[in-house]
Amino acid sequence: MGDKKLHIVAFGVVLQELRAKFGLTQDQLAELVGTERSHISALERAEKGPALVTIFRFARAFEMPASKLIELIEGKLTMLK
């Protein structure tokens, strides 16, 4: 798996874990971040990677600084390698 793809997979896994932790459906999370459920689904399945603005929106929805979200993604990335 390419390094770029691995980052996208790590993001998707973290997104799924946080969404479950907060008890949110894909529809609810999509509403919080101002996107469509299909976009959330594509991100979780690593079909798409997030834009920088999207990372900030997710961080706000999960009530954490963007740096913490990135830290979680980096941690997951280490586990996936």
Backbone as a printed PyTorch tensor [residue, N CA C, xyz], in Angstrom:
tensor([[[  0.8580,  -1.1810,   0.0000],
         [  0.0000,   0.0000,   0.0000],
         [  0.8940,   1.2310,   0.0000]],

        [[  0.6100,   2.1710,  -0.8830],
         [  1.4050,   3.3860,  -0.9540],
         [  1.2920,   4.2070,   0.3110]],

        [[  2.3210,   4.9960,   0.5910],
         [  2.3480,   5.8200,   1.7990],
         [  1.1670,   6.7910,   1.8380]],

        [[  0.8180,   7.3700,   0.6890],
         [ -0.3160,   8.2980,   0.6240],
         [ -1.6010,   7.5760,   0.9980]],

        [[ -1.7830,   6.3970,   0.4680],
         [ -2.9940,   5.6260,   0.7540],
         [ -3.0540,   5.2520,   2.2330]],

        [[ -1.9240,   4.9530,   2.8320],
         [ -1.8810,   4.5860,   4.2390],
         [ -2.3780,   5.7350,   5.1270]],

        [[ -2.0220,   6.9580,   4.7810],
         [ -2.4930,   8.1170,   5.5320],
         [ -4.0140,   8.2380,   5.4350]],

        [[ -4.5380,   7.9700,   4.2560],
         [ -5.9810,   8.0620,   4.0440],
         [ -6.7060,   6.9670,   4.8250]],

        [[ -6.1370,   5.7820,   4.8480],
         [ -6.7070,   4.6850,   5.6200],
         [ -6.6960,   5.0330,   7.1110]],

        [[ -5.5830,   5.5630,   7.6000],
         [ -5.4800,   5.9400,   9.0140],
         [ -6.5290,   6.9840,   9.3680]],

        [[ -6.7130,   7.9650,   8.4920],
         [ -7.7350,   8.9770,   8.7460],
         [ -9.1120,   8.3360,   8.8390]],

        [[ -9.4140,   7.4390,   7.9060],
         [-10.7180,   6.7780,   7.8970],
         [-10.9840,   5.9750,   9.1550]],

        [[ -9.9750,   5.2680,   9.6230],
         [-10.1220,   4.4610,  10.8340],
         [-10.3670,   5.3660,  12.0410]],

        [[ -9.5990,   6.4250,  12.1630],
         [ -9.7720,   7.3660,  13.2820],
         [-11.1540,   8.0160,  13.2160]],

        [[-11.5730,   8.3780,  12.0310],
         [-12.8940,   8.9930,  11.8630],
         [-13.9890,   8.0440,  12.3410]],

        [[-13.9050,   6.7880,  11.9460],
         [-14.8990,   5.7950,  12.3890],
         [-14.8750,   5.6340,  13.9080]],

        [[-13.6810,   5.5590,  14.4720],
         [-13.5560,   5.3730,  15.9210],
         [-14.1300,   6.5620,  16.6910]],

        [[-13.8270,   7.7670,  16.2490],
         [-14.3350,   8.9580,  16.9300],
         [-15.8480,   9.0790,  16.7750]],

        [[-16.3310,   8.7790,  15.6020],
         [-17.7740,   8.8510,  15.3670],
         [-18.4980,   7.8800,  16.2970]],

        [[-17.9540,   6.6700,  16.4490],
         [-18.5470,   5.6830,  17.3590],
         [-18.4450,   6.1510,  18.8140]],

        [[-17.2980,   6.6890,  19.1780],
         [-17.0910,   7.1820,  20.5540],
         [-18.1000,   8.2590,  20.9160]],

        [[-18.4120,   9.1200,  19.9520],
         [-19.3560,  10.2060,  20.1870],
         [-20.8020,   9.7740,  19.9350]],

        [[-21.0060,   8.5260,  19.5190],
         [-22.3500,   8.0060,  19.3020],
         [-23.0820,   8.6710,  18.1490]],

        [[-22.3480,   9.0170,  17.1040],
         [-22.9350,   9.7220,  15.9660],
         [-23.1100,   8.7910,  14.7760]],

        [[-24.1860,   8.9880,  14.0600],
         [-24.3500,   8.3020,  12.7770],
         [-23.5850,   9.1000,  11.7290]],

        [[-23.4060,   8.5070,  10.5660],
         [-22.7630,   9.2510,   9.4790],
         [-23.5910,  10.4760,   9.1170]],

        [[-24.9060,  10.3420,   9.1360],
         [-25.7830,  11.4890,   8.8370],
         [-25.5920,  12.6180,   9.8470]],

        [[-25.5360,  12.2650,  11.1250],
         [-25.3670,  13.2800,  12.1700],
         [-24.0230,  13.9830,  12.0430]],

        [[-22.9710,  13.2070,  11.7950],
         [-21.6500,  13.8080,  11.6460],
         [-21.6020,  14.6940,  10.4070]],

        [[-22.2000,  14.2420,   9.3330],
         [-22.2320,  15.0380,   8.1110],
         [-22.8990,  16.3880,   8.3630]],

        [[-23.9680,  16.3850,   9.1160],
         [-24.6610,  17.6390,   9.4350],
         [-23.7740,  18.5530,  10.2730]],

        [[-23.0540,  17.9750,  11.2260],
         [-22.1650,  18.7710,  12.0850],
         [-21.0370,  19.4490,  11.3010]],

        [[-20.5110,  18.7460,  10.3030],
         [-19.3660,  19.2930,   9.5760],
         [-19.7570,  19.9490,   8.2500]],

        [[-21.0360,  19.9170,   7.9090],
         [-21.5010,  20.5960,   6.7120],
         [-21.1710,  19.8740,   5.4170]],

        [[-21.3830,  18.5610,   5.4190],
         [-21.1290,  17.7720,   4.2150],
         [-22.2340,  16.7410,   4.0550]],

        [[-22.0740,  15.8580,   3.1030],
         [-23.0530,  14.7990,   2.8470],
         [-22.6260,  13.4990,   3.5210]],

        [[-23.5950,  12.6590,   3.8390],
         [-23.2980,  11.3610,   4.4360],
         [-22.3930,  10.5400,   3.5240]],

        [[-22.6090,  10.6480,   2.2190],
         [-21.7910,   9.8770,   1.2770],
         [-20.3180,  10.2850,   1.3440]],

        [[-20.0540,  11.5570,   1.6670],
         [-18.6680,  12.0160,   1.8220],
         [-18.0440,  11.4030,   3.0700]],

        [[-18.8070,  11.3580,   4.1580],
         [-18.3210,  10.7270,   5.3870],
         [-17.9960,   9.2570,   5.1040]],

        [[-18.8960,   8.5900,   4.4260],
         [-18.7100,   7.1850,   4.0900],
         [-17.4460,   6.9760,   3.2490]],

        [[-17.2550,   7.8190,   2.2420],
         [-16.0730,   7.6980,   1.3720],
         [-14.7850,   7.9410,   2.1560]],

        [[-14.8070,   8.8750,   3.0950],
         [-13.6320,   9.1300,   3.9310],
         [-13.3440,   7.9320,   4.8270]],

        [[-14.3770,   7.3760,   5.4400],
         [-14.1850,   6.2370,   6.3340],
         [-13.6800,   5.0100,   5.5900]],

        [[-14.0740,   4.8420,   4.3370],
         [-13.6330,   3.6960,   3.5380],
         [-12.3370,   3.9870,   2.7840]],

        [[-11.7420,   5.1380,   3.0390],
         [-10.4700,   5.5470,   2.4240],
         [-10.5690,   5.6430,   0.9030]],

        [[-11.7510,   5.9770,   0.4270],
         [-11.9160,   6.2220,  -1.0070],
         [-11.5090,   7.6420,  -1.3570]],

        [[-11.5550,   8.5150,  -0.3420],
         [-11.1560,   9.9180,  -0.4990],
         [-10.3100,  10.2990,   0.6980]],

        [[ -9.4390,  11.2640,   0.4800],
         [ -8.6720,  11.8370,   1.5770],
         [ -9.2910,  13.1720,   1.9630]],

        [[ -9.0930,  13.6170,   3.1940],
         [ -9.7020,  14.8590,   3.6420],
         [ -8.9120,  16.0930,   3.1980]],

        [[ -9.6160,  17.1550,   2.9060],
         [ -8.9900,  18.4550,   2.6870],
         [ -8.6370,  19.0400,   4.0530]],

        [[ -7.7250,  19.9720,   4.0640],
         [ -7.3090,  20.5850,   5.3330],
         [ -8.4930,  21.2040,   6.0760]],

        [[ -9.3420,  21.9110,   5.3670],
         [-10.5110,  22.5270,   6.0070],
         [-11.4170,  21.4600,   6.6210]],

        [[-11.4850,  20.2950,   5.9890],
         [-12.2990,  19.1990,   6.5100],
         [-11.7390,  18.6860,   7.8240]],

        [[-10.4380,  18.5970,   7.9190],
         [ -9.8080,  18.1580,   9.1700],
         [-10.1790,  19.1080,  10.3050]],

        [[-10.1510,  20.3990,  10.0420],
         [-10.5290,  21.3780,  11.0660],
         [-11.9970,  21.2430,  11.4520]],

        [[-12.8580,  20.9820,  10.4900],
         [-14.2920,  20.8170,  10.7860],
         [-14.5360,  19.5780,  11.6450]],

        [[-13.8430,  18.4840,  11.3200],
         [-13.9930,  17.2800,  12.1350],
         [-13.4660,  17.5180,  13.5430]],

        [[-12.3460,  18.1720,  13.6600],
         [-11.7840,  18.4640,  14.9860],
         [-12.7850,  19.2530,  15.8280]],

        [[-13.4050,  20.2440,  15.2260],
         [-14.3980,  21.0420,  15.9560],
         [-15.5930,  20.1670,  16.3560]],

        [[-16.0510,  19.3090,  15.4470],
         [-17.1870,  18.4300,  15.7440],
         [-16.8610,  17.4730,  16.8890]],

        [[-15.5950,  17.0340,  16.9660],
         [-15.1750,  16.1130,  18.0210],
         [-14.6020,  16.8440,  19.2320]],

        [[-14.7710,  18.1510,  19.2440],
         [-14.3990,  18.9840,  20.3990],
         [-12.9370,  18.8050,  20.7910]],

        [[-12.0650,  18.9190,  19.7870],
         [-10.6300,  18.8070,  20.0400],
         [ -9.8860,  19.7230,  19.0800]],

        [[ -8.6760,  20.1150,  19.4280],
         [ -7.8700,  20.8900,  18.4860],
         [ -7.5110,  20.0120,  17.2760]],

        [[ -7.3300,  20.6360,  16.1430],
         [ -6.9340,  19.9040,  14.9380],
         [ -5.6240,  19.1530,  15.1800]],

        [[ -4.7510,  19.7200,  15.9860],
         [ -3.4700,  19.0600,  16.2700],
         [ -3.6920,  17.7200,  16.9800]],

        [[ -4.6910,  17.6410,  17.8300],
         [ -4.9970,  16.3820,  18.5230],
         [ -5.5250,  15.3550,  17.5260]],

        [[ -6.3700,  15.7910,  16.6050],
         [ -6.8820,  14.8840,  15.5810],
         [ -5.7370,  14.3420,  14.7340]],

        [[ -4.8250,  15.2160,  14.3420],
         [ -3.6560,  14.7830,  13.5650],
         [ -2.8170,  13.8040,  14.3810]],

        [[ -2.6720,  14.0740,  15.6620],
         [ -1.9070,  13.1780,  16.5440],
         [ -2.5370,  11.7800,  16.5740]],

        [[ -3.8600,  11.7220,  16.6460],
         [ -4.5530,  10.4320,  16.6290],
         [ -4.3270,   9.7010,  15.3090]],

        [[ -4.3540,  10.4480,  14.2160],
         [ -4.1240,   9.8670,  12.8960],
         [ -2.6920,   9.3400,  12.7950]],

        [[ -1.7380,  10.1150,  13.2930],
         [ -0.3370,   9.6700,  13.2730],
         [ -0.1510,   8.4090,  14.1030]],

        [[ -0.8230,   8.3400,  15.2330],
         [ -0.7450,   7.1490,  16.0770],
         [ -1.2980,   5.9290,  15.3640]],

        [[ -2.4190,   6.1040,  14.6710],
         [ -3.0200,   5.0090,  13.9260],
         [ -2.1320,   4.6120,  12.7650]],

        [[ -1.5160,   5.5810,  12.1520],
         [ -0.6080,   5.3290,  11.0340],
         [  0.5490,   4.4390,  11.4710]],

        [[  1.0860,   4.7070,  12.6410],
         [  2.1680,   3.8970,  13.1940],
         [  1.7090,   2.4500,  13.3940]],

        [[  0.4840,   2.2740,  13.8260],
         [ -0.0540,   0.9240,  14.0480],
         [ -0.2820,   0.1840,  12.7270]],

        [[ -0.6120,   0.9090,  11.6710],
         [ -0.9250,   0.2990,  10.3790],
         [  0.3250,  -0.0970,   9.5810]],

        [[  1.4470,   0.5360,   9.8860],
         [  2.6750,   0.2700,   9.1120],
         [  3.2320,  -1.0920,   9.4050]]])
